[in-house]
Amino acid sequence: MRVLHTVDPDVRAVILDLRSVPALDATGLVSLEATVERLTQAGVVVVLGGLGRQPLRALVRAGWRRRWHTVVLRRSFDRAVVEAKTRVGGAVGEGENATGAA
C-alpha cells in the first residue's frame, strides 16, 4: 500500500475494504497508519471494514480502538458502509442495502 499524496477536498469518507486481508503485520500497520493519518488530517472519515480476526486483533493491540473519534473499525463490510454514510450525514435509505443496491 502506498501512502496517499493528495486528498480531493470533496471526499468526505473513505471505506477501506479489508475483507481479502487475512493477516496484518507491522509493515502493513505502518502503511495503514500513514494512509489513515493523511486522510484524517484532511478531515475525511475513515472506516476499516471487513476486518478478519487477525487484522482486527493486530489493530486493537496497536491501540486503534482508542482512535474511535477518527477511525472506525467494523468486522462487517456492510456495517462499515452504513457507518460511513451515517458519519457524513447520509443514512442508508429504505429499500437500499448497505452497498447502495435496491
MOBELSUL-V891722 format. One record per residue. N is the residue number from 1. RES is the residue in three letters. NEAR is the number of other ideal C-beta (glycine too) atoms within 12 Angstrom. Layout:
n->{N | N}
res->{RES | RES}
near->{NEAR | NEAR}
//
This chain:
n->{1 | 2 | 3 | 4 | 5 | 6 | 7 | 8 | 9 | 10 | 11 | 12 | 13 | 14 | 15 | 16 | 17 | 18 | 19 | 20 | 21 | 22 | 23 | 24 | 25 | 26 | 27 | 28 | 29 | 30 | 31 | 32 | 33 | 34 | 35 | 36 | 37 | 38 | 39 | 40 | 41 | 42 | 43 | 44 | 45 | 46 | 47 | 48 | 49 | 50 | 51 | 52 | 53 | 54 | 55 | 56 | 57 | 58 | 59 | 60 | 61 | 62 | 63 | 64 | 65 | 66 | 67 | 68 | 69 | 70 | 71 | 72 | 73 | 74 | 75 | 76 | 77 | 78 | 79 | 80 | 81 | 82 | 83 | 84 | 85 | 86 | 87 | 88 | 89 | 90 | 91 | 92 | 93 | 94 | 95 | 96 | 97 | 98 | 99 | 100 | 101 | 102}
res->{MET | ARG | VAL | LEU | HIS | THR | VAL | ASP | PRO | ASP | VAL | ARG | ALA | VAL | ILE | LEU | ASP | LEU | ARG | SER | VAL | PRO | ALA | LEU | ASP | ALA | THR | GLY | LEU | VAL | SER | LEU | GLU | ALA | THR | VAL | GLU | ARG | LEU | THR | GLN | ALA | GLY | VAL | VAL | VAL | VAL | LEU | GLY | GLY | LEU | GLY | ARG | GLN | PRO | LEU | ARG | ALA | LEU | VAL | ARG | ALA | GLY | TRP | ARG | ARG | ARG | TRP | HIS | THR | VAL | VAL | LEU | ARG | ARG | SER | PHE | ASP | ARG | ALA | VAL | VAL | GLU | ALA | LYS | THR | ARG | VAL | GLY | GLY | ALA | VAL | GLY | GLU | GLY | GLU | ASN | ALA | THR | GLY | ALA | ALA}
near->{18 | 9 | 17 | 23 | 11 | 11 | 22 | 14 | 9 | 10 | 20 | 22 | 31 | 32 | 36 | 35 | 22 | 31 | 19 | 14 | 26 | 16 | 19 | 31 | 17 | 13 | 13 | 23 | 26 | 17 | 20 | 34 | 27 | 19 | 26 | 32 | 20 | 24 | 31 | 24 | 15 | 23 | 19 | 30 | 30 | 39 | 39 | 45 | 34 | 27 | 35 | 24 | 16 | 19 | 31 | 25 | 18 | 29 | 34 | 22 | 16 | 23 | 14 | 26 | 19 | 13 | 21 | 19 | 12 | 25 | 36 | 35 | 36 | 32 | 24 | 25 | 27 | 24 | 24 | 33 | 33 | 27 | 30 | 35 | 27 | 20 | 26 | 23 | 10 | 17 | 15 | 22 | 13 | 7 | 8 | 16 | 17 | 24 | 20 | 16 | 11 | 9}
//
